Amino acid sequence: MIYLEDALEKFNNLAPEVVLTIDSDAVAEKITTVENKYQISLSSLIIYWAIGEVKIDQIKDYLNKELGLDDKLSTEVESEIIEKIIKPITDRLIFLDATPAKTNMTMAQEKLIILEILKSRLKEELNSHPIIINAINSRIFTVLSVDHDFFGDMEKALYENQEKITANPIKVAGKLVEPTVANWLNDFITNYGTDYFTAVNLSQYITDSDNTKKISNPEKEIVTKVLLIYRNLKFFPETFDQVSETKWEILPLRISATTGDSGLDSKTSADIDESGMTALEIKAWQENQES
């Protein structure tokens, strides 16, 4: 097996979508859950797997030799690693893959993932790196190029989203309700109707409405993003009049909470700290130093 330093270099040279997916908060949470359950460290293993140095059928052997687990325990841990960490990563990367006519995921499966994002995973996805958001938008528009009616399905999923995106209840039509995506949309529509709205209208709502006056700037940003998604879905293609197709988006990129403007962050590789390493790489390095 190659030295960890060489593995880290190979990992950081993978496609940005791969690095960002594996180094995401969602994957980190899954890794930590398995680590805490068995009191082991797995970041180095995930790095080695990602670069192809440790194959799926070699994970048990790695757990035996590198972590000192017995056969019974290594079999149990191997199963959890594959099911709870590696399979979700693999499925995510297959979805994000922009290869034309890919055969390892059907369009029906992609539609289900997109609807799940809009209905129950929006908060998580809106915090993703712009490169990942771009990749998701690419998959959405690929589906729409084949099935334009899918706009209606996506809009319905957004209306049904029960994720809480701010801390405290909000008042809609005189009643206190949970601060869900659905209820924030309802509040905006109650105030501004169902006609097309501009960035100026959005800015006025975010700045002056009774509910938004009581929320923090980060909360204003996510409410803004949700309303931009609503506009992008409901009023397509009017939303993108005189906008190049290369800049079309359903999920907005990083935006100003007060203007509603969106734009791709200048960073085009994984989020890194001053050492030039991602969070997963740092953790793997620390594991190596402690072993």
C-alpha positions in Angstrom: 0.0 0.0 0.0 1.3 3.5 -0.9 2.3 6.0 1.8 -0.6 8.2 3.1 1.2 11.3 1.8 1.0 9.9 -1.7 -2.6 8.8 -1.2 -3.6 12.3 -0.1 -2.0 13.8 -3.1 -3.9 11.4 -5.4 -7.1 12.1 -3.6 -6.8 15.8 -3.9 -6.2 15.4 -7.7 -9.5 13.5 -8.2 -12.4 15.3 -10.0 -13.7 18.1 -7.8 -17.2 16.5 -7.7 -15.6 13.4 -6.2 -13.5 15.1 -3.6 -16.4 17.4 -2.6 -18.8 14.5 -2.3 -16.5 12.4 -0.2 -15.5 15.4 1.9 -19.0 16.6 2.5 -20.7 17.0 5.9 -23.2 14.3 5.1 -20.4 11.7 4.5 -18.4 13.0 7.5 -21.4 12.3 9.7 -21.8 8.8 8.4 -18.1 8.1 8.9 -18.2 9.5 12.4 -21.2 7.3 13.3 -19.4 4.1 12.3 -16.2 5.3 14.0 -17.9 6.0 17.3 -19.8 2.7 17.2 -16.7 0.7 16.9 -14.1 3.1 18.4 -12.0 3.1 15.2 -10.6 5.6 12.7 -11.7 5.3 9.1 -10.7 8.4 7.3 -7.5 6.9 5.9 -9.4 3.8 4.7 -11.9 6.1 2.9 -9.1 7.9 1.2 -7.4 4.7 0.1 -10.8 3.4 -1.2 -11.5 6.6 -3.1 -8.2 6.5 -5.0 -8.6 2.7 -5.8 -5.8 1.6 -3.5 -8.2 -0.5 -1.4 -10.9 -2.3 -3.3 -14.3 -3.2 -1.9 -13.3 -6.8 -1.5 -10.1 -5.7 0.4 -11.8 -3.7 3.1 -12.0 -6.6 5.5 -8.3 -7.4 5.0 -7.5 -3.7 5.7 -9.5 -3.8 8.9 -7.7 -7.0 10.0 -4.2 -5.8 9.3 -4.3 -2.0 9.7 -6.8 -1.7 12.5 -6.3 -5.0 14.3 -9.9 -6.2 14.2 -10.7 -9.9 14.5 -12.5 -11.7 11.7 -15.9 -11.5 13.2 -15.7 -7.8 14.0 -14.1 -6.9 10.7 -16.9 -8.6 8.8 -19.5 -6.6 10.8 -17.6 -3.3 10.3 -17.0 -4.1 6.6 -20.7 -4.5 6.1 -21.5 -1.1 7.8 -18.8 0.7 5.9 -20.1 -0.5 2.5 -23.8 0.0 3.3 -23.6 3.3 5.2 -20.6 5.0 3.7 -19.4 3.6 0.4 -22.8 2.8 -1.2 -24.3 6.3 -0.5 -21.1 7.9 -1.9 -21.2 5.7 -5.0 -24.9 6.4 -5.6 -24.3 10.1 -5.2 -21.5 10.1 -7.7 -23.5 8.1 -10.2 -26.3 10.7 -10.0 -23.9 13.6 -10.4 -22.1 12.0 -13.4 -22.8 14.0 -16.5 -21.8 11.2 -18.9 -24.4 11.2 -21.7 -26.7 8.1 -21.8 -25.1 6.6 -18.7 -26.3 3.1 -18.1 -25.9 2.7 -14.3 -28.8 4.9 -13.4 -32.1 5.4 -15.2 -33.8 8.7 -15.7 -36.7 7.5 -13.5 -34.1 7.0 -10.7 -32.7 10.5 -11.3 -36.1 12.0 -11.2 -36.7 10.4 -7.8 -33.5 11.8 -6.4 -34.3 15.3 -7.7 -37.8 15.2 -6.2 -36.3 13.9 -2.9 -33.9 16.9 -2.9 -36.7 19.4 -3.4 -39.1 17.7 -0.9 -36.9 16.7 2.0 -33.1 17.4 1.4 -33.1 21.0 0.2 -31.5 22.6 3.3 -28.5 20.2 3.0 -28.1 20.7 -0.7 -28.3 24.5 -0.5 -25.2 24.4 1.8 -23.3 22.4 -0.8 -20.3 23.7 -2.6 -21.2 25.6 -5.9 -19.5 22.9 -7.9 -21.9 20.3 -6.5 -24.9 22.6 -7.0 -23.8 23.1 -10.6 -23.7 19.4 -11.1 -27.2 18.9 -9.6 -28.5 21.7 -11.8 -26.9 20.0 -14.8 -28.8 16.7 -14.0 -32.0 18.6 -13.6 -31.8 20.3 -17.0 -30.8 17.0 -18.6 -34.0 15.5 -17.3 -36.0 18.5 -18.4 -34.6 18.3 -21.9 -36.4 15.0 -22.2 -39.5 15.7 -20.0 -40.5 19.3 -19.8 -43.5 18.4 -17.7 -41.2 17.5 -14.9 -41.2 21.2 -13.9 -44.7 20.6 -12.4 -43.5 17.6 -10.4 -40.6 19.6 -9.0 -42.8 22.6 -8.1 -45.2 20.3 -6.3 -42.3 18.7 -4.3 -41.1 22.1 -3.3 -44.6 23.1 -2.0 -44.7 19.9 0.1 -41.3 20.4 1.7 -41.6 20.3 5.5 -38.0 21.1 6.4 -37.6 23.8 9.0 -35.3 26.5 7.5 -35.4 29.1 10.3 -35.4 28.7 14.1 -38.7 30.2 15.2 -42.4 29.9 14.2 -43.6 32.4 11.6 -47.0 34.1 11.2 -48.8 33.3 8.0 -52.3 34.6 7.4 -52.6 35.5 11.1 -51.6 32.1 12.4 -48.3 30.9 13.9 -46.9 28.0 11.9 -43.7 26.0 11.7 -40.9 27.8 9.7 -40.9 25.2 6.9 -40.1 25.6 3.3 -43.8 25.2 2.5 -44.9 27.8 5.0 -42.3 30.4 4.0 -43.5 30.0 0.4 -47.0 30.4 1.5 -46.1 33.6 3.4 -44.4 35.1 0.3 -47.3 34.2 -1.9 -49.7 35.7 0.6 -47.8 39.0 0.5 -46.9 39.1 -3.2 -49.3 36.9 -5.0 -48.5 34.3 -7.7 -47.3 36.6 -10.4 -43.7 36.8 -11.6 -41.5 38.8 -9.2 -38.2 40.6 -9.7 -35.1 40.8 -7.5 -36.4 44.1 -6.3 -39.6 42.4 -5.0 -37.6 39.7 -3.4 -35.3 42.2 -1.7 -38.3 44.1 -0.4 -39.7 41.0 1.1 -36.5 39.8 2.7 -35.9 43.3 4.2 -39.3 44.5 5.1 -41.7 41.6 5.8 -42.8 41.0 9.4 -41.4 37.5 9.4 -38.0 38.2 7.8 -37.4 41.2 10.2 -37.1 38.6 13.0 -34.6 36.2 11.4 -30.8 36.2 11.2 -28.8 37.0 8.0 -27.9 33.3 7.4 -31.6 32.5 7.7 -32.5 35.3 5.3 -30.0 33.8 2.9 -31.7 30.3 2.9 -35.2 31.9 2.6 -33.9 33.9 -0.4 -32.6 30.7 -2.0 -35.9 28.9 -1.5 -37.8 31.8 -3.1 -35.3 31.8 -6.0 -35.9 28.1 -6.5 -39.7 28.8 -6.5 -39.2 31.5 -9.1 -36.9 29.4 -11.2 -39.4 26.6 -11.3 -42.7 28.4 -11.6 -41.7 31.1 -14.1 -39.3 29.2 -16.4 -38.2 30.3 -18.9 -39.1 33.9 -18.1 -36.7 33.9 -15.2 -33.8 33.4 -17.6 -34.8 35.8 -20.3 -31.7 37.0 -22.0 -29.5 34.8 -19.8 -27.2 32.3 -21.5 -28.2 28.7 -21.1 -24.9 28.0 -19.5 -26.0 30.1 -16.5 -29.5 28.6 -16.1 -30.1 27.2 -12.6 -32.8 25.7 -10.5 -30.8 25.5 -7.2 -29.2 29.0 -6.8 -25.6 29.4 -6.2 -24.2 31.5 -3.4 -26.3 34.7 -3.1 -26.6 38.0 -1.3 -29.5 37.8 1.1 -30.5 41.4 0.4 -30.4 41.4 -3.4 -31.3 37.9 -4.4 -28.3 37.9 -6.9 -26.6 34.6 -7.4 -23.3 33.7 -8.8 -20.7 31.0 -8.9 -18.1 31.3 -6.2 -14.6 31.8 -7.6 -13.3 28.7 -5.8 -13.2 25.8 -8.3 -11.7 23.1 -6.2 -12.5 21.5 -2.8 -12.9 23.6 0.3 -9.5 23.6 1.9 -7.8 25.1 5.0 -4.6 27.0 5.0 -2.6 23.8 4.8 -4.1 23.0 1.4 -5.9 19.9 2.7 -9.6 19.1 2.9 -11.2 18.2 6.2 -11.1 14.4 5.4 -7.5 14.6 4.5 -6.6 16.4 7.7 -8.4 13.8 9.7 -6.6 11.0 7.8 -3.3 12.7 8.4 -4.0 13.0 12.1 -4.9 9.3 12.3 -1.6 8.4 10.6 0.3 10.6 13.1 -1.4 8.9 16.1 -0.8 5.4 14.8 
